[in-house]
Each structure stands twice: as C-alpha cells, then as structure tokens.
Amino acid sequence: MNGIPDFTQVQIETVRNLLRERYREIIDVHVADCEILLEPGHEELTECPALFWHASDANFVVIRTNQNNYRCQFFYTPNDQYGTGDEQYHVLDECVMAVLKVQSDHAREKHGVTSGVTGADLSS
C-alpha cells in the first residue's frame, strides 16, 4: 500500500475511546482502505488506510496519508460531504476531535440551534 502504514491497534483503541467519551456509548470503528488524491494536480489515486464509523446520523472517515499525517471528513450522503477546513493533521487525536467538533457544530446549525441564545432572546 505505497508504504503508508496501517493504523495500529493502539491507534484504533484511541479512536474508540474518544468516541466512547463523546457519545457515551460504544461506536463501532471499521478499518478500511480508500483511494484519494494525495497531491493536488496529480491524477493518480493512492490507496490509504482509513477508519470509518457512523454516529449522530453522520458517517466519519479518518484517512492515514503517511506515517504521521491524517485527513478527515464527515458526510451524510455521498453528495453531502464536509471537512474541517484543515487539510492535514499530524496527531490522530486532534484529527478525530476536530471532525467530531465540526460535525457537532454543523448539526446544531442545521437544526437551528445558535449558541449563546437565551430564552429572552427567543421571546423578543
């Protein structure tokens, strides 16, 4: 697989633990492979190891792009995909936490929840 190492059991357990903390339940984390463009402007797809899970009506993927780099996104459908705004992460925990936060923020906005709004703001 182009020399990109698979996720280790320790890394997979780290992700499971982060998800358990976030959702207060056990979320199944699946090991997968995906093909992505590693370098903009190149047409060649590279097969990379990935972790995939489903929670809060969304699908999440974290892709390992080399020894210490990760990409992430969440999606509802193949045509409804979102990233975090950062192309790469160097720490797996930060990558996972970022995609969870962005999805949570997106879900609140989608359902019309605005942070900092009080009952007084709504009744005026």
N, C-alpha and C positions, 0 to 999 in steps of 0.2 A: 504494500500500500504506500508506495512512494516514500518510504522511510518515516512516515508520521506514526508515532507510537499510539497504540490503543489506549483507552482510558484504563487506569489500574483499578483494582478492587477498592483500594483506599479512596480514590477519587470518586468512584461510583457511590460508595458509602457516604462520603462527604456530601454529595448532592442529595442523596436520600435523607440525610439528617437535616439539611437546610430546608427541604420540602416538608418534612415532618414538623419542624419548628414553625414554618409559615402556615401550613394548613391544619395543623393539629390532628393529622391522620396520616396513615401510610399511603404514599403515592407510588405507584409502580413506575420504575425508571427502566427504560428499554435501551439496550445497546444496539446501535445501528451503524450503517455506513451511508454516506451521501456523496454526491458529486457536486462540487462547487467550483467557481472560478476563483482561484487564489490570487491572481494578479489582474487588475483591471487592464483591459485592452488585449488580453490574451483570449484565444478561443478555446484553449484546451481545458477540459474539466479535470479536476483532481479528486480522487476518491479519498475521503477523510472519515475518521471515526466520529460518531455522534452519540449523544444521549438524548432520548426523547421521552416526554411524559405529557399527560393530559390532566388538567386541573382547571377549575373555575370556568368551564365551558371553552377553554382555550387549549391549544397544543403548543408545546415548547420544544425547542431544539437547541442544544449546545454542541458546537462543532469544534473539534480539535484540529487546528490548521498547521501546527508543528509542535515541537517539544513543549513550549511554554506560551502558546497563543491559542485563544479561543474566540469564537464568534457565537452570537446567539440571536434568536428571534422567537416571536410567538405568532401564532396565526389561528384564525377561526375557520377559514376555508383556504383552499389553495390561492384564491384571488384576494384574500383579505389578510395580508401579512404585515408585521411590524417589527422594527428593530429598536435598539436602544439609543441610536444616534452615535454610538461609538463603534468603529469598525472592528477593533481587536481589543481583547483583554489579555493581560499577562498572568492573571491569577484566576483560577477556576471559581473560587468562592465569589469574587467580585462580579464575575460574568453572570453567575446564576442569580445573585442578589439583584443585579441591575435589571435583568429581564423580568424577574418577578415584580419588581417595583414599577417598571414601565407598564406592564400588563395590568397591574392593580390600578394605577393612575388612569389608564385608558378605560378600564371597566367602569370606574367611578364617573368619568366624563361622559361615557356612552349612556349611562343611566341617569345623567343629570345631577349627580352629586357634586357639589362645589365645596371644597374645604374652606373652613373659616366662616361659613354662613351659619347664622344662628336663627332660631325661631322668629326673633324680632325682625330679622332681615326678610324673611319669607312672608310675614304678615303685612309688611308695609307696602 
